[in-house]
Amino acid sequence: MESSGSTRSDDGRRTLGRSGIEVSALGFGCWAIGGEWASPDGQPLGWGKVDDDESVRAIRRALDLGVTFFDTADAYGTGHSERVLARALGKRRADVVVATKWGNVIDEERRLAVGSDDSPEYARRALTASLRRLDTDHIDLYQLHISDADPERAAQLRDTCEEFVREGLVRAYAWSTDDPERAAVFAEGEHCAAVQHRLNVLQDAPEMLALCEESGLASINRSPLAMGLLTGRRGPGQSLEAGDIRSRPPAWLPGFGDGGADPEWLARVDALRSVLTSGGRTLAQGALAWLWARSPRTVPIPGFRSVAQAEENAGALAQGPLTAGQLTEIDDALGR
């Protein structure tokens, strides 16, 4: 039965917007397992070195624990994340919903992101390449990865995505953007199912959640753990490896500086710790529980690089959302 929006059922599942595609209420984000990649000027764009065998084990463990939604992009590791995900899923591809993204131009051999291309022609080439790397005949959710693309150009790409749906190459599509006005352009498309945007307990997005409610879209939550600040594993002055994007954070990545995690952000995390860790939750599990309580349309996609992280994140499903009273406590603690 198709849903008018993304809703969480008692067993921890969601329907992606108007698509009728059902997923676990928790997805796994596959950015980190892409390994190291960079811009031509040497800016790291990955999360550092990664063990592919451990990534495969983590994905398979997540599957065993009920996670059925995996979000990647052609840019992550310049194709490497898609290949690792395909290897891990193997014959279980039919059991999961796979989301990937396009728009960034990649050089696979040199592991570089070399620009962006918002043309419909490039969208088709990128889709063909992603289908090959993912070893599949369709993408469940195809997402535009150029957050600030021109809205008129985006309207063309929305129509291109509708063509992909008619051809059976894509089931539904979305835009990865933090701008509600841009997201609304895609929302006009019949098979637009979601918007992927930044949302976590430290960085609320009420306007985007309102759009999702009005347009019947799922809210796929990028940075649900604030790039690691909400895991409890980052301390002030703690250095990050050279290939980690957080070691040289670009302007769009708050909470980190050249010296590591920002002490002011860590202080905010400390102010929320007792509420988020109530009921036996870990800090990360509490942060995910806040997202489920924030809206019935949310599907957080925390990253992972190990079986232990996969188990901790998936463990949040059994705990469910925070209470309304706990949401109020958090707002009071943050002064909002």
C-alpha positions in Angstrom: 0.0 0.0 0.0 1.4 3.4 -1.0 1.8 6.1 1.7 1.2 9.8 1.3 4.5 10.5 3.2 7.3 8.9 5.0 6.0 7.3 8.1 7.5 5.2 10.8 5.6 2.1 11.8 6.0 0.3 15.1 8.5 -2.1 13.7 10.9 0.7 12.6 10.2 1.0 9.0 9.5 4.0 6.7 7.9 4.5 3.3 9.9 6.8 1.0 7.6 9.7 0.4 5.0 9.0 -2.4 7.0 6.1 -3.9 5.6 3.2 -1.9 9.2 2.0 -1.4 9.6 0.7 2.1 12.9 1.0 4.0 14.2 0.5 7.5 13.9 3.7 9.6 17.7 3.7 9.7 19.8 3.8 6.6 23.6 3.5 6.3 25.6 6.2 4.6 28.4 4.8 2.5 30.6 8.0 2.1 33.3 6.8 4.6 33.8 3.4 3.1 34.8 5.0 -0.2 38.2 5.6 1.3 40.5 8.4 0.3 39.8 10.9 -2.5 40.4 14.5 -3.0 39.9 17.7 -5.1 42.7 18.6 -7.6 44.2 21.1 -5.1 44.7 18.3 -2.5 41.6 19.0 -0.3 40.7 15.6 1.2 37.1 14.6 0.5 37.0 11.2 2.1 37.3 10.0 5.7 40.8 8.6 5.4 42.0 5.0 4.9 39.5 2.2 4.9 39.6 -1.6 5.1 37.4 -2.9 2.3 37.0 -6.4 3.9 35.8 -4.8 7.1 33.4 -2.5 5.2 31.9 -5.6 3.5 31.5 -7.3 6.9 29.9 -4.2 8.4 27.4 -4.0 5.5 26.5 -7.7 5.9 26.1 -7.3 9.7 23.8 -4.3 9.1 21.7 -6.5 6.8 21.4 -9.1 9.5 20.4 -6.5 12.0 17.5 -5.3 9.8 19.0 -2.3 7.9 17.6 -2.3 4.3 18.6 1.1 3.0 22.1 2.0 1.8 23.0 5.5 0.5 26.1 6.0 -1.6 27.3 8.3 -4.5 29.4 7.9 -7.5 31.8 10.5 -6.1 32.5 8.6 -2.8 36.0 7.3 -3.3 35.4 8.1 -7.0 33.4 5.0 -7.6 35.0 2.8 -4.9 32.1 3.1 -2.4 29.6 1.8 -5.1 31.9 -1.1 -5.9 32.3 -2.1 -2.2 28.6 -1.9 -1.6 27.9 -4.1 -4.7 30.4 -6.7 -3.4 28.9 -6.7 0.0 25.3 -7.1 -1.2 25.9 -9.8 -3.7 22.8 -12.0 -4.1 21.0 -9.9 -1.4 20.6 -6.9 -3.7 16.9 -7.6 -4.1 16.5 -7.4 -0.3 17.6 -3.8 0.0 16.9 -0.3 -1.3 20.0 1.4 -2.9 20.3 5.1 -3.3 23.2 6.8 -5.1 23.9 10.3 -6.5 25.3 12.0 -9.6 26.5 15.4 -10.7 30.1 15.4 -9.6 32.6 14.6 -12.3 35.2 12.0 -11.1 38.6 10.7 -12.2 38.6 7.1 -11.0 42.2 6.5 -11.7 43.5 9.5 -9.9 40.8 9.4 -7.2 39.9 13.0 -7.8 36.7 15.0 -8.0 37.3 17.3 -11.0 34.2 19.4 -11.3 30.5 19.1 -11.8 28.1 18.6 -14.7 24.4 19.5 -14.6 23.5 18.5 -18.1 20.9 15.8 -18.8 23.4 14.0 -21.0 25.9 13.7 -18.2 23.1 12.4 -15.9 22.5 9.5 -18.3 26.2 8.7 -18.6 26.6 8.9 -14.8 23.6 6.6 -14.3 25.0 4.0 -16.7 28.3 4.0 -14.9 26.7 3.7 -11.4 24.6 0.8 -12.6 27.8 -0.9 -13.8 29.7 -0.3 -10.5 26.7 -1.3 -8.4 26.2 -4.5 -10.5 22.5 -3.8 -10.8 19.8 -3.1 -13.4 18.1 -0.3 -11.5 18.7 2.4 -8.8 16.0 2.6 -6.2 16.6 6.3 -5.4 18.7 8.5 -7.7 19.8 11.8 -6.2 21.2 15.0 -7.7 24.4 15.7 -5.8 24.9 19.4 -6.8 23.4 21.1 -3.8 23.4 24.6 -5.3 22.4 23.7 -8.9 20.5 26.4 -10.8 16.7 25.8 -10.2 15.8 26.1 -13.9 18.5 23.6 -14.8 17.3 21.3 -12.0 13.8 21.4 -13.5 15.3 19.8 -16.7 17.1 17.2 -14.6 13.8 16.4 -12.8 12.3 15.7 -16.2 15.3 13.6 -17.1 14.8 11.6 -13.9 11.1 11.0 -15.0 12.5 9.6 -18.2 14.8 7.2 -16.2 11.7 6.1 -14.2 9.7 5.4 -17.4 12.7 3.4 -18.7 12.8 1.3 -15.6 16.3 2.4 -14.7 15.3 4.3 -11.6 12.4 3.8 -9.2 12.3 7.2 -7.6 14.6 10.3 -7.3 15.6 13.1 -5.0 17.8 16.1 -4.6 20.6 16.3 -2.0 20.4 20.0 -1.0 19.9 22.1 2.1 17.9 24.7 0.3 14.1 24.1 0.7 13.3 26.3 -2.4 15.5 24.1 -4.6 14.1 20.9 -3.1 10.6 22.2 -3.9 11.6 22.2 -7.6 12.2 18.5 -7.6 9.2 17.9 -5.4 7.0 18.9 -8.3 8.0 15.7 -10.1 5.6 12.8 -9.9 8.3 10.3 -8.8 10.3 12.6 -6.5 10.2 10.7 -3.2 12.6 12.5 -0.9 15.1 15.3 -0.2 18.5 14.5 1.4 19.6 17.3 3.7 21.7 17.9 6.8 19.8 17.3 10.0 21.0 16.4 13.5 20.2 17.4 17.1 22.7 20.3 16.9 21.6 21.5 13.4 17.8 21.5 13.1 16.1 22.2 9.7 12.5 23.2 10.4 11.9 24.7 6.9 13.0 21.6 5.1 10.9 19.3 7.4 7.9 21.6 6.7 8.5 21.1 2.9 8.7 17.3 3.4 5.4 17.4 5.3 3.7 19.6 2.7 5.0 17.7 -0.3 4.8 14.2 1.0 8.6 13.6 0.9 10.9 11.5 3.0 13.6 13.4 4.9 16.9 11.6 4.4 19.2 12.9 7.0 22.8 13.6 6.0 25.3 14.2 9.0 22.9 12.7 11.6 25.8 12.4 14.0 27.3 15.8 13.1 30.3 14.3 11.3 31.2 12.3 14.4 30.7 14.9 17.1 27.7 13.0 18.4 29.5 9.7 18.7 31.4 10.7 21.8 34.7 9.7 20.2 35.9 13.2 19.4 37.7 15.3 22.0 39.2 18.8 21.9 42.7 18.9 20.3 42.4 15.3 19.0 44.1 15.2 15.6 42.6 13.6 12.5 44.5 11.8 9.8 45.6 13.7 6.8 43.2 12.0 4.4 40.2 12.9 6.5 38.0 15.8 5.2 37.6 17.0 8.9 41.4 17.6 9.1 41.0 20.4 6.6 37.3 21.2 6.9 35.8 23.2 4.0 33.5 26.1 4.7 30.4 24.0 4.5 31.6 21.7 7.3 31.0 23.4 10.7 32.1 22.0 14.1 35.7 21.4 13.1 38.8 23.6 12.7 42.4 22.9 11.8 42.9 21.8 15.4 40.2 19.2 15.2 36.7 19.3 16.9 35.5 22.8 17.9 35.4 23.1 21.7 32.2 25.1 21.5 30.5 22.4 19.6 31.8 19.7 22.0 30.3 21.8 24.9 26.9 21.7 23.2 27.2 17.9 22.9 28.1 17.7 26.6 25.0 19.7 27.5 22.8 17.1 25.7 24.7 14.0 26.9 22.5 13.0 29.8 19.2 13.2 27.8 20.6 11.4 24.8 22.1 8.6 26.8 19.0 8.0 28.9 17.5 4.5 28.8 20.8 2.8 28.2 21.4 4.4 24.8 24.9 5.3 23.6 25.3 9.0 22.6 25.0 8.1 18.9 21.9 6.0 19.5 20.4 9.0 21.3 21.2 11.3 18.5 19.4 8.9 16.0 16.5 8.6 18.4 16.1 12.5 18.4 15.8 12.4 14.6 13.0 9.8 14.7 11.2 11.9 17.3 11.7 15.1 15.3 9.5 13.9 12.4 7.8 10.7 11.2 9.4 11.3 7.8 13.1 11.1 8.9 15.5 8.4 7.7 19.0 9.1 9.2 21.9 7.7 7.3 24.9 7.6 9.7 28.3 6.6 8.2 30.4 3.6 9.3 33.7 2.0 8.8 33.6 -1.1 11.1 31.3 -3.9 12.3 31.3 -2.3 15.8 30.0 1.0 14.4 27.4 -0.9 12.3 26.2 -2.7 15.4 26.0 0.4 17.5 24.0 2.4 14.9 21.7 -0.5 14.1 21.1 -1.0 17.9 19.3 2.4 17.9 16.4 0.7 16.0 15.4 -1.4 19.0 15.3 1.7 21.3 13.0 3.8 19.0 12.5 7.6 19.2 12.9 9.9 22.2 9.8 11.3 23.9 8.2 14.7 23.4 9.4 15.7 26.9 13.0 14.8 26.0 12.8 16.9 22.8 11.7 19.8 25.0 14.6 19.2 27.4 17.0 19.3 24.4 15.6 22.5 23.0 15.9 24.1 26.4 19.5 23.0 26.8 20.4 24.5 23.4 18.4 27.7 24.0 16.1 27.2 21.0 
